[in-house]
Amino acid sequence: MLEFIVSKVATLLTIGMFSSGIHTVQQIRKKGTGNISVIPFGALAAGTYLWLNYGILNSDSNLVFVNFLGFVLNCTYILLYYWYAPSKTVVYKTVGVLLLGLAFCHVYSSWQYNVYHTTDFLGMVGNIVTIASFASPLIQLRLVVETKNSESMSFPLAVMMLAQCIMWWWYGYLKSDFYIQFPNFCGSFLGLTQVVVILKYSSDEPRSLNDVMESV
């Protein structure tokens, strides 16, 4: 019963995180791509594809459902980004690297006669991609610390990321699945770091980016 509740809460939080891309796409539609990169969408699409296959091999319907939905959503975001992007080159390169990476994983997995070796491989690669995705906001955190202004980061999104990682770590713990536990333990730490930094600099007197650059 506990595993069922934890899995459903984790699934709802993850769907909420995936849905945050809708806001980004709306910004792109109104103002263009600007400084928004397509790479996060590509990384999430790759990660969800890997976890989808990991869930299939482990007969885990929770992983299959949420990652299938995440894969479809992020592929849709990439298509919309392509539609509004003034230059398609970056999109071509990102999608090309994504397809090559996934093709390699698929071919390598198909050569493994032991399903446990395939599961381990997908779990390890999934861990790398997921941790990299969780760590991507660290660049923005550095800017927040330098400017002492957290307005560029979303506090609700950071809290949702923290809650999502905690719930998936708990789910992995209940299922004794290290490959689910480890990246979400790392994500919980990074999510907590984001929340603390945002709270710390939310009421401080902000410094402009120009001030920071002049002080370097």
C-alpha positions in Angstrom: 0.0 0.0 0.0 2.8 2.4 0.9 4.6 1.7 -2.4 1.4 2.4 -4.3 0.9 5.7 -2.6 4.6 6.8 -3.0 4.6 5.8 -6.7 1.4 7.8 -7.5 2.6 10.9 -5.7 6.0 10.6 -7.4 4.2 10.2 -10.8 2.0 13.3 -10.3 5.0 15.4 -9.2 7.0 14.2 -12.3 4.1 15.0 -14.6 4.1 18.5 -13.1 7.8 18.9 -13.8 7.4 17.7 -17.4 4.4 20.1 -17.8 6.6 23.1 -16.9 8.0 22.9 -20.4 4.6 24.2 -21.6 5.4 27.6 -20.0 8.8 27.6 -21.8 7.2 26.9 -25.2 4.7 29.7 -24.6 7.6 32.1 -24.0 9.2 30.9 -27.2 6.0 31.4 -29.2 5.6 35.0 -27.9 9.2 36.2 -27.8 11.2 33.7 -29.9 13.9 31.2 -28.7 16.2 34.0 -27.5 18.7 32.5 -25.0 16.5 29.4 -24.4 18.3 26.2 -25.4 16.8 23.1 -26.9 19.4 20.9 -25.1 17.4 20.5 -21.9 14.5 19.2 -23.9 16.8 16.8 -25.7 18.4 15.6 -22.5 15.0 14.9 -20.9 13.8 13.1 -24.0 16.9 10.9 -23.9 16.5 10.3 -20.2 12.9 9.4 -20.4 13.5 7.0 -23.3 16.2 5.2 -21.3 14.0 4.9 -18.2 11.0 3.8 -20.3 13.1 0.8 -21.5 14.4 0.2 -18.1 10.8 0.1 -16.7 9.8 -2.3 -19.5 12.6 -4.7 -18.7 11.7 -4.6 -15.0 8.0 -4.8 -15.6 7.5 -1.6 -13.7 4.3 0.0 -14.9 4.9 3.2 -12.9 8.2 3.9 -14.7 6.8 2.9 -18.1 3.8 5.3 -17.8 5.5 8.4 -16.5 8.5 8.1 -18.8 6.4 7.4 -21.9 4.4 10.5 -21.1 7.7 12.5 -20.5 9.2 11.2 -23.8 6.2 12.2 -25.8 6.0 15.7 -24.1 9.7 16.5 -24.6 9.7 15.3 -28.2 6.7 17.7 -28.7 8.6 20.5 -27.1 11.5 19.9 -29.4 9.2 20.0 -32.5 7.7 23.3 -31.3 11.1 24.7 -30.6 12.1 23.7 -34.1 9.0 25.4 -35.5 9.8 28.7 -33.8 13.6 28.7 -34.0 15.0 31.2 -36.5 18.1 28.9 -37.0 17.5 25.2 -37.3 21.1 24.2 -37.1 21.3 23.8 -33.3 18.1 21.7 -33.4 19.5 19.4 -36.1 22.7 18.9 -34.1 20.9 18.3 -30.8 18.5 15.8 -32.4 21.3 14.2 -34.3 23.4 13.6 -31.2 20.3 12.4 -29.3 19.5 9.9 -32.0 23.0 8.6 -32.3 23.2 8.1 -28.5 19.9 6.3 -28.3 20.8 4.2 -31.3 24.1 3.1 -29.7 22.2 2.2 -26.5 19.7 0.2 -28.4 22.3 -1.7 -30.5 24.4 -2.4 -27.4 21.4 -3.6 -25.5 20.3 -5.8 -28.3 23.7 -7.6 -28.2 23.3 -8.5 -24.6 21.9 -12.0 -24.2 21.5 -11.6 -20.5 18.5 -9.3 -19.6 20.2 -8.4 -16.3 23.2 -7.0 -18.2 20.9 -4.9 -20.3 19.1 -3.7 -17.3 22.4 -2.7 -15.6 23.5 -0.9 -18.7 20.3 1.1 -19.1 20.3 1.9 -15.4 23.9 3.2 -15.5 23.4 5.3 -18.6 20.0 6.5 -17.2 21.8 7.6 -14.0 24.4 9.6 -15.9 21.8 11.4 -18.0 19.5 12.0 -15.1 22.2 13.4 -12.8 23.4 15.6 -15.6 19.9 17.0 -16.0 19.5 17.6 -12.3 22.9 19.4 -12.2 22.1 21.7 -15.1 20.6 24.5 -12.8 24.0 24.8 -11.1 25.1 27.2 -13.7 22.1 29.4 -12.9 22.8 29.0 -9.2 26.3 30.5 -9.7 24.7 33.5 -11.3 22.3 33.8 -8.4 25.1 33.7 -5.8 27.1 36.3 -7.8 24.2 38.8 -8.3 22.6 37.9 -4.9 19.3 37.9 -6.7 17.2 34.7 -7.1 14.5 36.2 -9.3 15.8 34.3 -12.3 14.9 30.9 -10.6 11.5 29.5 -9.8 11.0 28.6 -6.2 7.9 26.5 -6.8 9.8 24.5 -9.5 12.7 24.0 -7.2 10.5 22.7 -4.4 8.7 20.4 -6.9 12.0 19.0 -8.1 13.1 18.4 -4.5 9.8 16.7 -3.6 9.8 14.6 -6.8 13.4 13.4 -6.2 12.6 12.5 -2.6 9.5 10.5 -3.6 11.3 8.6 -6.4 14.2 7.9 -4.0 11.7 6.5 -1.5 10.1 4.4 -4.3 13.5 3.0 -5.3 14.2 2.3 -1.6 10.9 0.4 -1.2 11.7 -1.6 -4.4 15.4 -2.1 -3.4 16.4 -0.6 -6.8 19.8 1.1 -6.6 19.4 2.6 -10.1 16.3 4.5 -9.0 17.7 5.5 -5.6 21.0 6.9 -6.5 20.2 9.6 -9.1 17.2 10.7 -7.0 19.4 10.9 -3.9 21.7 13.2 -5.9 18.7 15.1 -7.2 17.4 15.6 -3.7 20.7 17.1 -2.6 20.8 19.4 -5.6 17.1 20.3 -5.2 17.7 21.2 -1.6 20.7 23.3 -2.6 18.5 25.3 -5.0 15.8 25.9 -2.4 18.3 27.1 0.2 20.0 29.4 -2.3 16.7 30.9 -3.6 15.5 31.5 0.0 18.8 33.0 1.0 18.9 35.6 -1.8 15.2 36.2 -2.1 15.2 39.2 0.2 18.8 40.4 -0.1 19.7 43.6 -2.0 20.4 42.4 -5.5 23.5 43.3 -7.5 23.2 43.7 -11.2 25.2 41.4 -13.5 27.2 44.4 -14.6 28.3 45.0 -11.0 29.4 41.4 -10.7 31.4 41.6 -14.0 33.1 44.8 -12.9 34.1 43.2 -9.6 35.8 40.3 -11.3 
